[in-house]
Amino acid sequence: MTIVVNAFFGTGDVRCPWVMVHATDRLVSLQHPDRFEPKYPVFNKTVVYRASDAIVTIGFTGLAFLDGQPTDEWLASTLAGTKFDPFAGLHCGQHFDVLNLGQATSRLEQGLNELASRHVQVGPLSLMITGARRKRHRWQRTAISIERDADGLFRRRHHAWETRDQWHSRLFVGPRGWLGDEYLQARTGELALCQSVADIERVADRIVTDAGIAAPTAIGRDITGATLLATPSPTLDVVYLHRSAEPMFEGFTPWIIGSRTALAPVAVSAPMGIGLNGVRVRWRPVGLSSVPTGREAAVTDGLAFSFRPHPDRENL
């Protein structure tokens, strides 16, 4: 199970009119009739995708495996139109399908319905796709969910808001069952009072943290967070917030996909960056904190990093 938090917030700054904050835990649990068994503590539940007209993060809740693949790997392969070798790490030069955001979300919708038609278990799975889309020569915020409706089909839903109100914020949390409506209303109120990006990150981090306290065997302490700054050329900052007792660690990147570049989840011990068709994606591991804010100092310094495969895939 997982929690996905997406918070949109208007800054009032003409140069950066809004930001998007995405946060998800990283624990995958096996569900038994009477309990959850923590199984894959460093699993990835986030995909960074560069469409031809958008840069988005894709978070999922529900099933951790689809059609014999980890769900994040299925999402990456479906979007790119090719099968990846998850042990290869960085994929460069290969021509992947170049889709706009509408085509990409349609492909995911159709892919999930195709699995369901083959009676592949897709059950309680939902996707939240949020970020920036290029329209009329400027970047606009976008939010799309893909969920099963009453007739059992997966359908896309575009979420809208009053864009003229720069201080308007939207908070998406899934699955909602782990946290009550009153709690979420309180956090939405806090977002309205935020005065900085760091304030927004703290609210998103608090939601995931509180959900983990409420359901410690289903929701993990380690968090992947992403902050998208809506500047003339968007920048996406991705962090891996590590909270175990180990003083040193290797963080695990999410899937990062562009038109000719794809980075599979790998162990990295220092900050790194990748360019995706004019959008800069920066990733860094961050360290321990008794009061986490999402902006702790990096655990390790330097440029060295290791492309070691994601450990959970070694056990599939």
Phi, psi and omega per residue, in radians:
M1 nan 2.847 -3.128
T2 -2.674 2.842 2.975
I3 -2.017 2.289 3.019
V4 -2.058 2.183 3.114
V5 -2.053 2.208 3.023
N6 -2.205 2.114 -3.121
A7 -2.102 2.158 3.037
F8 -1.792 2.463 -3.030
F9 -2.599 2.333 3.076
G10 -1.568 2.280 -3.074
T11 -1.586 -0.334 -3.061
G12 1.402 -0.012 -3.140
D13 -1.681 2.145 -3.097
V14 -1.036 -0.622 -3.123
R15 -1.264 -0.469 3.132
C16 -2.475 1.354 -2.982
P17 -1.186 -0.338 -3.141
W18 -2.806 2.818 3.057
V19 -2.323 2.737 3.031
M20 -2.114 2.336 3.101
V21 -2.118 2.238 -3.130
H22 -2.146 2.381 3.097
A23 -2.533 2.411 3.093
T24 -2.533 2.575 3.037
D25 -1.345 3.060 -3.027
R26 -2.173 0.150 -3.080
L27 -1.585 2.287 3.002
V28 -1.907 2.288 -3.119
S29 -2.095 2.589 3.005
L30 -1.515 2.291 -3.096
Q31 -1.643 2.120 3.035
H32 -1.838 2.929 -3.116
P33 -0.973 -0.546 -3.043
D34 -2.125 0.076 -3.056
R35 -2.919 2.936 2.974
F36 -1.906 2.385 3.092
E37 -1.887 1.929 3.099
P38 -1.012 2.273 -3.018
K39 -2.217 -0.903 -3.053
Y40 -2.134 1.556 -2.997
P41 -1.231 -0.329 -3.105
V42 -2.053 0.485 3.109
F43 -1.177 2.683 3.103
N44 -1.696 2.360 3.099
K45 -2.189 0.326 -3.129
T46 -2.300 2.397 3.020
V47 -2.172 2.275 3.029
V48 -1.716 2.178 -3.047
Y49 -2.273 2.255 3.073
R50 -1.806 1.752 3.017
A51 -1.371 2.999 -3.130
S52 -1.133 -0.414 -3.101
D53 -2.201 0.260 -3.046
A54 -2.778 2.770 2.935
I55 -2.229 2.124 -3.043
V56 -2.403 2.755 2.892
T57 -1.845 2.478 3.121
I58 -2.068 2.035 3.064
G59 -1.948 2.570 3.130
F60 -2.237 2.674 3.028
T61 -2.202 2.575 3.101
G62 1.927 -2.302 -3.002
L63 -1.121 2.396 3.136
A64 -1.568 -0.252 -3.122
F65 -2.319 2.412 3.095
L66 -2.272 2.150 3.047
D67 0.913 0.722 3.090
G68 1.429 0.090 3.125
Q69 -2.120 2.634 2.917
P70 -0.983 2.477 -3.027
T71 -1.016 -0.713 -3.136
D72 -1.128 -0.601 3.113
E73 -1.220 -0.656 3.086
W74 -1.102 -0.749 3.105
L75 -1.049 -0.811 -3.124
A76 -1.094 -0.806 -3.128
S77 -1.135 -0.686 -3.135
T78 -1.147 -0.739 -3.137
L79 -1.189 -0.725 -3.087
A80 -1.400 -0.320 -3.121
G81 1.279 0.482 -3.129
T82 -2.671 2.724 3.062
K83 -1.520 2.332 3.136
F84 -1.772 2.609 2.921
D85 -1.594 1.836 -3.051
P86 -1.124 -0.249 3.141
F87 -1.549 -0.074 -3.067
A88 -1.450 -0.321 3.132
G89 1.337 -1.803 -3.073
L90 -1.597 2.255 3.091
H91 -1.960 2.046 -3.108
C92 -2.212 2.583 3.021
G93 1.451 -0.334 3.130
Q94 -1.284 2.437 -3.129
H95 -1.494 1.996 3.069
F96 -1.724 2.818 3.070
D97 -1.060 2.302 3.113
V98 -1.766 1.935 -3.055
L99 -2.097 2.585 2.914
N100 -1.430 3.038 -3.021
L101 -1.126 -0.668 3.101
G102 -1.067 -0.782 3.116
Q103 -1.134 -0.677 -3.121
A104 -1.134 -0.835 -3.131
T105 -1.192 -0.579 3.071
S106 -1.130 -0.699 3.134
R107 -1.132 -0.700 3.098
L108 -1.133 -0.768 3.113
E109 -1.027 -0.856 -3.132
Q110 -1.136 -0.662 3.133
G111 -1.116 -0.728 3.115
L112 -1.161 -0.709 3.116
N113 -1.190 -0.570 3.089
E114 -1.165 -0.709 3.072
L115 -1.083 -0.760 -3.139
A116 -1.096 -0.650 -3.141
S117 -1.182 -0.439 3.079
R118 -1.578 0.153 3.126
H119 1.104 0.457 2.977
V120 -1.318 2.381 -3.108
Q121 -1.155 2.038 3.065
V122 -2.183 -0.259 2.969
G123 0.402 -2.209 -3.026
P124 -1.435 1.185 -3.121
L125 -2.028 2.336 3.037
S126 -2.459 2.589 -3.137
L127 -2.045 2.479 3.005
M128 -2.146 2.113 -3.058
I129 -2.051 2.017 -3.039
T130 -2.431 2.608 3.111
G131 2.819 -2.453 -3.071
A132 -2.169 2.409 3.116
R133 -2.179 2.383 -3.114
R134 -1.428 2.026 3.113
K135 -2.460 2.392 3.092
R136 0.875 0.771 3.043
H137 1.176 0.344 3.030
R138 -2.578 2.770 -3.122
W139 -1.512 2.215 3.138
Q140 -2.093 2.554 -3.139
R141 -1.234 2.592 3.140
T142 -2.489 2.553 3.098
A143 -2.540 2.168 -3.115
I144 -2.356 2.312 3.031
S145 -1.985 2.622 3.056
I146 -2.200 1.988 -3.076
E147 -2.455 2.833 3.092
R148 -1.400 2.379 3.112
D149 -1.742 -2.967 -3.019
A150 -1.102 -0.519 -3.132
D151 -1.543 0.129 3.052
G152 1.518 0.032 3.122
L153 -1.650 2.549 3.037
F154 -1.400 2.309 -3.122
R155 -2.372 2.556 3.075
R156 -1.450 2.530 3.025
R157 -2.313 2.180 3.099
H158 -1.597 2.206 -3.133
H159 -1.657 2.309 -3.076
A160 -2.109 2.830 3.087
W161 -2.709 3.010 3.140
E162 -1.416 1.747 -3.039
T163 -1.243 -0.322 3.141
R164 -1.252 -0.366 3.132
D165 -1.586 1.700 -3.048
Q166 -1.156 -0.341 -3.104
W167 -1.663 0.104 3.133
H168 -1.339 2.377 3.141
S169 -2.169 2.658 3.083
R170 -2.223 2.444 -3.138
L171 -2.187 2.153 3.099
F172 -2.030 2.242 3.134
V173 -2.314 2.353 3.088
G174 -2.654 2.503 -0.131
P175 -1.316 2.552 -3.041
R176 -1.242 -0.334 -3.013
G177 -1.067 -0.409 -3.103
W178 -1.336 -0.329 -3.079
L179 -2.331 2.406 -3.103
G180 -1.278 2.822 -3.135
D181 -1.110 -0.659 3.137
E182 -1.099 -0.695 3.118
Y183 -1.079 -0.814 -3.100
L184 -1.175 -0.615 3.070
Q185 -1.100 -0.664 3.117
A186 -1.135 -0.720 3.138
R187 -1.200 -0.630 3.083
T188 -1.090 -0.677 3.070
G189 -1.092 -0.654 3.105
E190 -1.135 -0.674 3.118
L191 -1.041 -0.671 -3.120
A192 -1.125 -0.366 -3.114
L193 -1.703 -0.083 -3.098
C194 -1.103 2.461 -3.126
Q195 -2.025 -0.012 -3.103
S196 -2.726 2.900 3.073
V197 -1.076 -0.702 3.131
A198 -1.051 -0.662 3.093
D199 -1.070 -0.745 -3.136
I200 -1.129 -0.751 3.137
E201 -1.063 -0.664 3.130
R202 -1.118 -0.691 3.126
V203 -1.140 -0.809 3.129
A204 -1.082 -0.751 3.115
D205 -1.094 -0.699 -3.118
R206 -1.117 -0.671 -3.136
I207 -1.085 -0.828 3.140
V208 -1.150 -0.710 3.137
T209 -1.088 -0.807 -3.134
D210 -1.144 -0.636 3.083
A211 -1.121 -0.668 3.104
G212 -1.150 -0.600 3.078
I213 -1.194 -0.679 -3.124
A214 -1.233 -0.558 -3.100
A215 -2.421 1.239 -2.996
P216 -1.142 -0.411 3.132
T217 -1.531 -0.162 -3.121
A218 -1.936 -0.450 -3.065
I219 -2.213 2.238 -2.989
G220 -1.562 2.980 -3.132
R221 -1.503 -0.573 3.114
D222 -1.270 2.465 -3.034
I223 -2.280 2.442 2.873
T224 -1.765 2.192 3.140
G225 -2.149 2.599 3.113
A226 -2.428 2.308 3.087
T227 -2.123 2.091 3.134
L228 -1.808 2.054 3.108
L229 -1.637 2.156 -3.054
A230 -1.514 1.111 3.072
T231 -1.514 3.064 3.095
P232 -0.915 -0.591 2.998
S233 -2.131 1.797 -2.991
P234 -0.987 2.536 3.056
T235 -2.176 2.288 3.136
L236 -1.955 2.014 3.090
D237 -1.725 2.102 -3.130
V238 -1.994 2.314 3.128
V239 -2.211 2.637 2.991
Y240 -1.971 1.895 -3.098
L241 -1.620 1.946 -3.031
H242 -1.746 2.321 -3.044
R243 -2.284 0.247 3.084
S244 -1.346 3.119 -3.080
A245 -1.432 -0.064 -3.106
E246 -1.278 2.247 -3.134
P247 -1.237 -0.459 3.119
M248 -2.170 2.599 3.137
F249 -2.810 2.905 2.970
E250 -1.916 2.229 3.091
G251 -1.445 2.825 -3.105
F252 -2.075 2.129 -3.122
T253 -1.253 2.706 2.966
P254 -1.427 3.029 2.945
W255 -1.098 2.286 3.082
I256 -2.204 2.068 -2.961
I257 -2.211 2.239 3.011
G258 -2.150 -2.942 -3.089
S259 -1.263 -0.503 -3.127
R260 -2.343 0.159 -3.124
T261 -2.399 2.400 3.039
A262 -2.494 2.302 3.091
L263 -1.990 1.995 3.075
A264 -1.337 2.793 3.107
P265 -0.997 2.125 3.137
V266 -2.399 2.778 3.100
A267 -1.436 2.182 -3.104
V268 -2.293 2.354 -3.050
S269 -1.873 0.151 3.137
A270 -2.679 2.825 3.126
P271 -1.025 2.630 3.119
M272 -2.630 2.886 3.123
G273 -2.472 2.717 3.125
I274 -2.543 2.439 3.107
G275 -1.717 2.321 -3.141
L276 -2.174 1.581 3.071
N277 0.872 0.937 3.071
G278 1.563 -0.128 3.089
V279 -1.876 2.252 -3.127
R280 -1.595 2.204 3.062
V281 -1.972 2.086 3.139
R282 -1.973 2.341 -3.119
W283 -2.181 2.482 3.078
R284 -2.700 2.529 2.988
P285 -1.475 2.467 3.107
V286 -2.160 2.769 -2.878
G287 -1.664 -2.794 -3.000
L288 -1.460 2.588 3.093
S289 -2.794 2.359 3.089
S290 -1.278 -0.412 3.065
V291 -2.199 1.415 -3.003
P292 -1.139 2.445 3.096
T293 -2.146 -0.127 -3.068
G294 1.505 0.007 -3.110
R295 -2.258 0.575 3.096
E296 -1.220 2.829 3.135
A297 -1.166 2.631 3.095
A298 -1.085 2.510 -3.113
V299 -1.247 -0.724 -3.116
T300 -2.103 2.649 3.096
D301 -1.874 2.964 3.079
G302 1.707 3.110 -3.056
L303 -1.880 -0.130 -3.086
A304 -1.216 2.397 3.037
F305 -2.603 2.759 -3.071
S306 -2.023 2.302 3.053
F307 -1.551 1.265 3.075
R308 -1.661 2.347 -3.098
P309 -1.037 2.693 3.084
H310 -0.993 2.193 -3.002
P311 -1.097 -0.546 -3.127
D312 -1.115 -0.539 -3.126
R313 -1.282 -0.331 3.092
E314 -1.228 -0.310 -3.061
N315 -1.917 0.150 -3.129
L316 -1.331 nan nan
